[in-house]
Amino acid sequence: MIEALVALAVVAVSLTAIGSLIAANNRAAVAVDQRLSLVETARSVLTSLPDRALLAPGYVRGELAGNRWRIDVLPFTAAFVDPSRPTLWVPRALVIRVESPNGQILRIDTVRLQRATGT
């Protein structure tokens, strides 16, 4: 009788461990799926950006595949960029922010060159 109880306890502990492992695996798969959705939305938004000549400072926002996105076009500032020097190209900072319905956020910072006005 005691052997049967011990065997039943070992089976119960094993099933609990297996269930916990399956639940953790499921949570990880959902997190990866949500992250992939954010990356795909960001990629779609980036590919639909207007031509660099039409890129104006400001922001654009929208929603795609249930994810909210926003693109900020800002002047690019850095210690190695001298705004007083004449140049053919002006760097613009782009900040792409995508937010899923559950609150997960993906942010991409990049730079896009724009032909200087009057050249």
N, C-alpha and C positions, 0 to 999 in steps of 0.2 A: 504494500500500500504506500509506504513512504517513497519507494522507488518511483512509483507512478506520479506522485506529487512533485518529486524533484524533476522528473522528466517533463512534466507539464509546465513547471516554472521555467525550465531552460527553454522550452518552445516559446513561452510567452515573452521572455526577455529577447529571444532571437527575432520574433515577429515585431516587437517594439523597435528594435534597432533597425530592422529592414524598413519599417514604416517611416521612421525618422529620416533615414537615408533617401527614400523616395520623395518625401516632402521637401527636403533640402535641394534635391536635384530639380524638382519641379519649380521651386522658387528661383533657382539660378537660370533655368530655361526661360522663365517669364521675364526676368530682368534683361537677359540677352536679347530677347525678342523686342522688348520696349526700346532698348538702346539702338538696335538695328533700325527700328522704325524712325527714331530721331535722326540717325545718320542718313537714311534714305530721303527723309524730308529735307534735311539740310542740303543734300546733293541736288535734289530737284530744284530747290530755291536758287542755289548757286548757278545752275545751268540755265535758269530762266532770267538771270540778271540782264539788264539792258546793255547795249553796246557801251564801251567805255567812254565814248564821246557824249553819250546821253546820261551818264551817271552824275547825278546832282547831289550836293550835300543835303542831308536831311535823313528821313527814315521812311521805310515802307514796311507795312505789316500785313499779315493775312493768316489764313488757316489752310492746311493741306493734310489730308488723311487723318483728321482729328487732332493734329498737332498745330499749335499756334506758333508762328514764326515772326521775326522782326529783323530787318537789316538796317543798321545805322551806317551812313556814309559820313565820315568825319575827315577833317584835315589831318594828315599824318605829321606828327611832331616827333622829332628825335634829335639828339645832340649832333649827329653827323649830317643832318640836312640843314643847309643854309638857305632860308627862304629868300634872301636878298640876291642870290646868284641867279642869273638868267639860265633857264633850262628848257629843253623841249618837252620834258615830262614832269608832271606833278603827281607825287604819290598821294593816294587817298586810302585812309584806313577804313576797312569794312569789318563790322562786327555783326556776325550772324548768330542769332539766338533762337533756338527751337525749344519749345516746352510741350511736354506730353500732358494729356488730361490728368494724369496722376501726380504731376508736379516735377517730374524728372526734367532736367535742363541740360541741353548741349549748347556750348558756346564755341564759336570758331572766330578767331581774329586773323585777318589776312590783309594784304595790301594790294591795291590795284593801281596801275599807272594810268594817268589820263593826260592826253596832249594838252599842253599849256595853251591858254587862250591868247590869240594874237600871233601864233607861230604858224 
